[in-house]
Amino acid sequence: MGSSFLDLWHGFAVALTLENLGWSALGVTLGTLIGALPGLGPGLTIALLLPLTYHVGVESIFILFGGIVFGAMYGGSTTSILLNTPGESGCIVTALEGHKMARRGRGGTPLATAAIGSFVAGTSWVDRHYAIGTQLMKVALKLGPSD
């Protein structure tokens, strides 16, 4: 338990450097812009940016790609609410309900709800996957070639 806790703090120390915070801001901004464009998504954006992996550190590129994914999940809600054009399939219900509110002059409420919901869901997702991923890694390391 102690080693896992120290690993978590080491991860925060690496992620909260000025360089990695910059990569995170770039990823979230780029992801939000990409998420707002119908037909484009985080998978295509990451595929196009794969050559960066030769020039950027491992931690920084994972932070950039994570920012793109989380930014794109939020970015699709903007066009869904304001234009009734979902950027991805996950924003269809947002378009149905949020656009009705925007047409009545209350567009700020669904936009704020989408932003807060994206932050809470993203934070919860990372937290759960850290807890599950540690246990899953232990099982995966016990598997051999014949498995």
C-alpha positions in Angstrom: 0.0 0.0 0.0 2.8 2.4 0.8 4.6 1.9 -2.4 1.4 2.5 -4.4 0.9 5.8 -2.5 4.5 6.9 -3.2 4.0 6.0 -6.9 0.9 8.2 -7.0 2.8 11.1 -5.4 5.6 10.6 -7.9 3.1 10.7 -10.7 1.7 14.0 -9.5 5.2 15.4 -9.2 5.9 14.5 -12.8 2.6 15.6 -14.1 2.6 19.0 -12.3 5.9 20.2 -13.8 5.5 23.4 -15.9 6.4 21.5 -19.1 3.8 18.8 -18.6 1.1 21.4 -17.6 1.8 23.1 -20.9 1.3 19.9 -22.8 -1.9 19.3 -20.9 -3.2 22.7 -21.7 -2.3 22.2 -25.4 -4.0 18.8 -25.5 -7.2 20.0 -23.8 -7.4 23.1 -26.1 -6.7 21.0 -29.2 -9.1 18.3 -28.1 -11.9 20.8 -27.4 -11.4 22.3 -30.9 -11.4 18.9 -32.6 -14.4 17.7 -30.5 -16.4 20.6 -31.8 -15.9 19.5 -35.5 -18.3 16.8 -36.6 -16.6 13.8 -38.1 -13.2 14.4 -36.4 -12.5 12.8 -33.1 -9.7 12.1 -30.6 -8.7 8.9 -32.3 -7.9 10.6 -35.6 -6.2 13.5 -33.9 -3.9 11.2 -31.9 -3.2 9.2 -35.0 -2.1 12.4 -36.9 0.1 13.4 -33.9 1.9 10.0 -33.5 5.1 11.3 -35.1 5.5 13.6 -32.1 6.3 10.6 -30.0 9.8 10.6 -31.6 10.5 14.1 -30.3 8.6 14.4 -27.0 9.1 12.6 -23.7 6.9 9.6 -22.8 5.2 11.3 -19.9 4.5 14.5 -21.9 3.1 12.7 -24.9 0.7 10.6 -22.7 -0.4 13.8 -21.0 -1.0 15.5 -24.4 -3.0 12.5 -25.7 -5.0 12.3 -22.5 -5.8 16.0 -22.8 -6.9 15.5 -26.4 -9.3 12.7 -25.4 -10.8 14.6 -22.5 -11.0 17.9 -24.4 -12.7 16.2 -27.3 -15.3 14.6 -25.0 -16.2 18.1 -23.8 -15.8 19.9 -27.1 -18.6 17.9 -28.8 -21.1 19.3 -26.4 -20.6 22.9 -27.5 -21.8 22.3 -31.1 -24.4 20.0 -29.8 -25.9 22.6 -27.5 -25.5 25.7 -29.7 -26.0 24.3 -33.2 -27.8 21.0 -32.6 -25.0 19.2 -34.4 -23.4 16.6 -32.3 -19.6 16.3 -32.9 -19.7 12.6 -31.9 -22.2 9.9 -30.9 -21.8 10.5 -27.2 -23.3 14.0 -27.6 -26.6 13.1 -29.2 -28.7 13.4 -26.1 -26.8 16.6 -25.3 -28.0 18.0 -28.6 -31.6 16.9 -28.0 -32.0 18.5 -24.6 -29.3 21.2 -24.6 -30.3 22.8 -27.9 -33.9 23.2 -26.7 -32.6 25.2 -23.7 -30.3 27.3 -25.9 -33.2 28.2 -28.3 -35.0 29.5 -25.2 -32.1 31.8 -24.3 -30.7 29.6 -21.6 -27.6 28.2 -23.4 -25.3 28.9 -20.5 -26.9 26.4 -18.2 -26.3 23.3 -20.4 -22.8 24.5 -21.4 -21.8 24.9 -17.7 -23.4 21.6 -16.9 -21.5 19.9 -19.7 -18.2 21.5 -18.5 -18.7 20.5 -14.9 -19.9 17.1 -15.8 -16.9 16.5 -18.1 -14.5 17.5 -15.3 -16.2 15.3 -12.7 -16.5 12.3 -15.0 -13.0 12.6 -16.3 -11.6 12.9 -12.7 -13.7 9.9 -11.6 -12.5 7.9 -14.7 -8.9 8.5 -13.9 -9.3 7.7 -10.2 -11.1 4.4 -10.9 -8.7 3.3 -13.6 -5.7 4.0 -11.3 -7.3 1.8 -8.7 -8.3 -1.0 -11.1 -5.2 -0.6 -13.3 -2.8 -1.4 -10.4 -4.6 -4.7 -9.7 -4.9 -5.5 -13.4 -1.2 -4.9 -13.9 -0.3 -7.4 -11.2 -2.5 -10.1 -12.9 -1.1 -9.3 -16.3 2.5 -9.6 -15.1 1.8 -13.2 -13.9 0.7 -14.2 -17.4 3.2 -16.0 -19.5 3.6 -16.6 -23.3 1.4 -19.7 -23.3 -1.5 -17.8 -21.7 
